[in-house]
Amino acid sequence: MRSRGTATPVVVALLVLATLSGAAFISCGGGGGGSNGGLCDQCGDTDGPCVDLTKFTCFRKLGSAQRRCFPNDDPSFECDGARANRSTMTPTPTPGTPTASKTPTPTSTVPTPTPPATTQTATLSPTPTPTPTATATPTTVQVEFDVDPTSDNPNDTVDQFTVTATYPTEKGTFKVNGAAPQCTALDTNDKTAPVTATDSGGTLTLSVNTTLEFTIVITCPFAQQAGVELMDEDVQPTPSDPANLEVTATVTTL
């Protein structure tokens, strides 16, 4: 009969087996480990991801650079005697999510056409029309010849007489507009008489053949050159036939 205080060999064996089974549940792996993505298998960029991500996650071991597939539901589980450093989870891309790649932009090999050279036609500026120089227009003035008897002439009238007057041609002419001189005679009684007048270029000759009473005034237009002025002293009259007459010249404007 066996003593109660002594365990049979069978019982001892069963206790040892149970202890070893418990240790296997909380720790697994030894050495390098596989890379099939199962529990405690190596994982990462080189070894690949864990197979069942709903059960395992790829973490580094505490104090090591190795990554192993640790169970998701047991933070105290050890692989090769080390727990998971759960702050070093290796991101695993979601299956089926394509990574967008950049499509290279094709480089055009078609040469850029060079536009034809534009030939510029010179536009000639119009030649400015010279401003015509204003032609100086002669001014017509009037020369009056006053005829009186001299002190030794007792007559109050004269039947006929002639007066010759010189003048500077650079100041004009008695030929207004190129026509013969147009002169008229008027006596003190407002009697008019025709005057025969000729201009030989610098000398004017006046002839009256009508009886007139002194004082007699003979008026002749004069075409004065622009920019000059005919003065009284420019006209020098001399009476003749009879000579006992006194003649003075006066220039007035029309």
C-alpha positions, 0 to 999 in steps of 0.5 A: 500500500502506497503512502499518501505523501509520496507522488507517483511517477505518473503524476510527476510527469503530468505536472512537468508536462503541464508546466512546459505547455504553459511556458510554450503559450506565453513565449515562443521562438528561438534563434532566427525564426522563420519568415512565413508571416506566422507567430514570432516569424521574422517580418518587415521590409525584407522578410515580408508582412505578417500573414493574418493582420487581424491576429498579428502585427509586426513589431521590433523586439524590446532591445533589438532591431529584429521584427517579429509577428506578435499577437495583437491581443497579448501585450505581454507575449514574448518572442525569443524571450522578448516582448514587443516594442509596440511603438515600432509597428511596421506600417503595412499597406492595405491590400488592394490600394494601388499606389498612384504613380506619376505619368511622365509628361511626354516631351515634344520632339516636334521642332518649334516652327520659326516664323518667317522673317517679316520684311518691314517696308519703310514708310516714307514720310511725306516731304513737307511742303514749303510754306510759300513766302508771302509776296509783298503787295505794293501799296497805292498812295496818292501824290497831289501837285498844287499849282499856283502862280508865282509872285510875278505872275498877275494872272488868276487863271492859266490856259495851259501848262506842263509839269515835269516831276522826278521820283525814285523808281526803287520806291514805286511807279505811277504806272499802277498795275502796269497801266498808264498814269491816271491823273485828274485836275481840279481848280479852285472852283471845283472845275475838272480838266483832263490831264495827259500824263506819261511815266518814263520810269523816274520822270512823270510829265503832266500836261493840262490844256484847259483854262483853270483858275488857281489854285489848281490841284492835280492828283495822281495814284502811285504804286508804292513798293512794299517795305518802303515809303514815298516821302514828299521830298522824293517827288521833285516837280518843275513847271514849264510853259509857262515857267512862272508857276509854283508847284509843290508835291504832297504824298497822302494815303488813299 
